[in-house]
Amino acid sequence: MVIGVDPAHRSASALHLAAMLARSTGTDLIVAAVVPPAWPSTAGGADAEWRGYTRDNADGALDYAAAVLGESIAAEYLLHEAPSARRGLVELAEQREASMIVVGSAVDGQPGRIALGSASDTLLHASPVPVAIAPRGYRTEAGSRVSRVTAAYRGTGASTPLVLGAAGVAAAAGADLRVASFAVVPRDSGTSGAGLDADQAIADTWAADVEKHAASLVRQVTELEGAPGVTGVAVGRGESWEAAIADIGWEPDEVLVVGSSTLGPIARVFLGSHAAKILRHSPVPVVVVPHGLAER
């Protein structure tokens, strides 16, 4: 897994998430600080001073990452030159054939929630591999492992590969699998955007259909060789996305897996409106899977 650290802001959130994922799956980490490429020498050495400053910051961020991860996590620490953090992380993921890119939330985000900054937002539109995002201030206990993988299910056939893919991830991590959907029923009803924004009667019918379809999908999972334990199907309801997502309850070491929009470029992450709302209100780390990769 490629872990992106910001040379300008030292944060342990992505590192804690990466360590938990690494312990759960036995995957080595590549911790990278992306710095701008060297420019041709300029008069007065101003460019040399700037390069020295940025590299010193990057070295400091990598030293901090090593201190957070400790010696129990196998990791390589490196500086990578690229015009942007997005391009640098994608280049490393492709060069090293990484299974995932892990980043943290924007520094101005709400504590305990995920906020996309300019770098992470553009990364979601360019990454050829899943992107895991840690909520701001995310922390795990020493030695923690993934306890449960929740797959966000939209109630359509397009979600089936994502759930089956999440089952494989859960099995590899020794974690349980849960399938979850969310119904947002505003107090004043009506339609206010993405997901299921509807009146109560429609929500009841939709939830019953989702539970029926998801139960059939869960049976497929349990028949797979080496299938993970399945804790069932959950449908969260609430007057807002935050309330609907909180309604199903979450474990401290849980991760949520969402699929990208089917309208996005093939084999690239592109958040649809459903996934974007879920991501912003999730209390646990979110793994966004590019359309076309879930089944593989």
C-alpha positions in Angstrom: 0.0 0.0 0.0 1.2 3.5 -0.8 0.7 6.0 2.1 0.7 9.7 1.3 2.1 12.0 4.0 1.9 15.8 3.7 5.2 17.5 4.2 3.5 20.7 5.3 1.2 19.1 7.9 2.1 16.2 10.2 -0.9 14.0 10.9 -1.1 10.5 12.2 -4.5 9.6 10.9 -3.6 8.0 7.7 -0.7 6.2 9.4 -3.0 4.7 12.0 -5.3 3.4 9.3 -2.5 2.1 7.2 -1.0 0.2 10.2 -4.3 -1.4 11.0 -4.8 -2.5 7.3 -1.2 -3.7 7.1 -1.5 -5.8 10.3 -4.8 -7.3 9.0 -3.6 -8.2 5.5 0.1 -8.7 5.9 0.8 -6.0 3.4 4.0 -3.9 3.4 3.8 -0.1 3.3 5.4 2.5 1.1 5.3 5.8 3.0 5.8 8.6 0.5 6.2 12.4 0.8 5.8 14.0 -2.7 7.9 17.0 -3.4 8.1 19.2 -6.5 10.8 18.2 -9.1 14.0 20.2 -9.2 14.0 23.3 -11.4 17.0 24.6 -13.4 19.3 26.6 -11.2 18.4 30.3 -10.8 20.4 33.3 -10.1 21.1 33.8 -6.4 20.3 30.2 -5.4 16.7 31.0 -4.4 15.5 27.8 -6.0 18.1 25.8 -4.2 17.0 27.3 -0.9 13.3 26.4 -1.7 14.2 22.8 -2.6 16.2 22.5 0.6 13.2 23.8 2.6 10.7 21.5 1.0 12.9 18.5 1.3 13.7 19.2 5.0 9.9 19.4 5.6 9.4 16.1 3.7 12.2 14.4 5.7 10.7 15.6 8.9 7.3 14.2 7.9 8.8 10.8 7.0 10.7 10.7 10.3 7.4 11.5 12.1 5.7 8.7 10.1 8.4 6.2 11.1 8.0 7.2 14.8 4.2 6.7 14.6 4.4 3.3 12.8 7.3 1.9 14.8 9.4 -1.1 14.0 6.6 -3.6 14.1 5.2 -2.4 10.7 7.3 -3.2 7.6 7.5 0.1 5.7 9.7 1.8 3.2 10.1 5.6 3.5 10.9 7.7 0.4 10.8 11.1 -1.2 9.1 11.1 -4.6 9.4 14.0 -7.1 6.2 14.9 -9.0 4.4 18.1 -10.0 1.5 17.3 -7.6 0.7 14.9 -4.7 -2.0 13.3 -6.8 0.4 12.5 -9.7 3.1 11.3 -7.4 0.9 8.9 -5.4 -0.6 7.5 -8.6 2.8 7.1 -10.2 4.1 5.2 -7.1 0.9 3.0 -7.0 1.4 2.0 -10.7 5.2 1.5 -10.4 5.0 -0.6 -7.3 1.8 -2.4 -8.3 0.2 -1.3 -5.1 -3.2 -2.6 -4.0 -4.3 0.6 -2.4 -3.5 4.3 -1.7 -4.1 5.6 1.9 -4.5 9.2 2.7 -5.8 11.4 5.5 -8.7 13.9 5.6 -8.2 17.6 4.9 -6.7 19.5 7.8 -9.7 21.9 7.9 -12.2 19.0 8.2 -14.5 18.3 11.1 -12.8 16.0 13.7 -14.0 12.4 13.4 -15.3 13.0 9.8 -13.8 12.9 6.3 -13.2 16.1 4.3 -11.7 16.0 0.9 -8.9 18.6 0.2 -7.8 19.5 -3.3 -5.2 16.7 -3.4 -7.5 13.9 -2.2 -10.4 15.1 -4.3 -8.3 15.0 -7.5 -6.8 11.7 -6.4 -10.2 10.1 -6.3 -10.6 11.1 -10.0 -7.3 9.7 -11.1 -6.4 6.6 -9.0 -6.4 3.2 -10.7 -6.6 1.5 -7.3 -8.9 1.8 -4.3 -8.3 4.9 -2.1 -8.7 4.6 1.7 -9.3 7.8 3.6 -9.0 8.2 7.3 -11.3 10.6 9.2 -9.6 13.6 10.7 -8.0 12.7 14.1 -8.4 9.0 13.5 -6.6 6.7 16.0 -6.4 3.0 16.7 -5.3 1.0 19.6 -1.8 -0.6 19.5 -2.0 -3.9 17.6 -5.5 -3.3 16.3 -6.8 -5.1 13.2 -9.9 -4.6 11.1 -12.9 -6.1 12.9 -15.5 -5.7 10.3 -15.9 -4.6 6.7 -19.2 -2.9 5.8 -20.1 -2.8 2.1 -22.4 0.0 1.0 -25.2 -1.6 -1.0 -27.4 0.5 -3.3 -29.9 -2.2 -3.9 -29.0 -2.7 -7.6 -27.1 -5.2 -9.6 -24.3 -2.7 -10.0 -23.5 -3.1 -6.3 -23.1 -6.9 -6.4 -19.4 -6.9 -7.5 -18.6 -4.4 -4.8 -20.2 -6.6 -2.0 -18.5 -9.7 -3.3 -15.2 -7.8 -3.6 -15.6 -6.5 0.0 -16.2 -10.1 1.1 -12.8 -11.1 -0.3 -11.2 -8.2 1.5 -12.9 -9.1 4.7 -11.8 -12.8 4.4 -8.2 -11.7 3.7 -8.2 -9.5 6.7 -9.9 -12.0 9.0 -12.8 -9.7 9.5 -16.5 -10.0 9.4 -18.6 -8.6 6.5 -21.8 -6.5 6.8 -24.0 -5.2 4.0 -25.5 -1.8 4.6 -27.9 0.6 2.9 -29.2 4.0 3.9 -32.6 5.7 3.6 -32.8 9.4 4.2 -36.3 10.6 5.0 -36.4 14.4 5.6 -38.9 15.7 8.1 -40.6 17.7 5.3 -40.3 14.7 2.8 -39.8 15.5 -0.8 -36.6 14.9 -2.8 -33.5 16.7 -1.8 -30.7 15.0 -3.7 -28.9 11.8 -3.8 -29.6 8.4 -2.3 -33.1 7.6 -1.2 -34.7 10.9 -0.2 -38.4 10.0 0.1 -41.4 9.9 2.3 -41.9 7.2 4.9 -44.1 4.8 2.8 -41.6 4.8 -0.1 -38.7 4.3 2.3 -40.4 1.3 4.0 -41.0 -0.3 0.6 -37.5 0.4 -0.6 -35.9 -0.9 2.7 -37.9 -4.1 2.4 -36.7 -4.6 -1.2 -33.1 -3.9 -0.3 -33.1 -6.3 2.7 -34.6 -9.0 0.4 -32.0 -8.5 -2.4 -29.1 -8.1 0.1 -30.1 -11.3 1.9 -29.9 -13.2 -1.4 -26.4 -11.6 -2.0 -25.3 -12.6 1.5 -26.2 -16.2 0.8 -23.9 -16.1 -2.3 -21.2 -14.8 0.0 -21.6 -17.6 2.5 -21.3 -20.2 -0.2 -17.9 -18.9 -1.3 -14.8 -20.9 -0.4 -13.1 -19.3 2.6 -16.0 -16.9 3.1 -15.8 -14.4 5.9 -18.3 -14.3 8.8 -21.4 -12.3 7.8 -23.1 -10.2 10.5 -26.1 -9.5 8.3 -27.8 -6.7 6.5 -28.4 -3.3 8.0 -30.6 -0.4 6.7 -30.0 2.9 8.4 -32.8 5.5 8.4 -32.8 9.1 9.5 -33.8 12.6 8.6 -30.3 13.3 7.4 -27.4 11.4 5.9 -25.6 11.7 9.2 -28.5 10.3 11.2 -29.1 7.5 8.7 -25.5 6.4 8.7 -25.2 6.6 12.5 -28.4 4.5 12.8 -26.7 1.2 12.1 -23.9 1.5 14.7 -20.2 1.2 14.1 -17.3 -0.7 15.6 -14.0 1.2 16.5 -11.9 -0.9 14.0 -14.4 -1.0 11.2 -14.0 0.2 7.6 -16.6 1.1 5.1 -16.3 0.2 1.4 -18.1 2.2 -1.2 -18.1 2.0 -5.0 -17.5 4.8 -7.4 -20.1 6.0 -9.8 -20.8 3.8 -12.8 -20.7 7.1 -14.8 -17.0 7.5 -14.0 -14.1 6.5 -16.3 -13.5 2.8 -16.3 -10.9 1.6 -13.8 -10.8 5.1 -12.2 -12.4 6.3 -9.0 -15.1 8.8 -9.5 -17.5 9.6 -6.6 -21.2 9.6 -7.4 -23.6 11.6 -5.3 -24.4 8.6 -3.2 -20.9 7.7 -2.3 -19.9 11.4 -1.7 -22.6 11.8 0.9 -21.8 8.6 2.6 -18.1 9.5 2.6 -18.6 12.9 4.2 -20.7 11.5 7.0 -19.0 8.2 7.8 -17.6 7.9 11.3 -15.1 5.3 10.2 -12.4 5.1 7.4 -13.8 4.7 3.9 -12.3 2.7 1.1 -13.5 4.0 -2.3 -13.2 1.4 -5.1 -12.9 2.4 -8.8 -15.8 1.2 -11.0 -14.6 -1.9 -12.9 -12.2 -3.0 -10.2 -14.6 -4.4 -7.6 -15.2 -7.7 -9.3 -11.5 -8.2 -10.1 
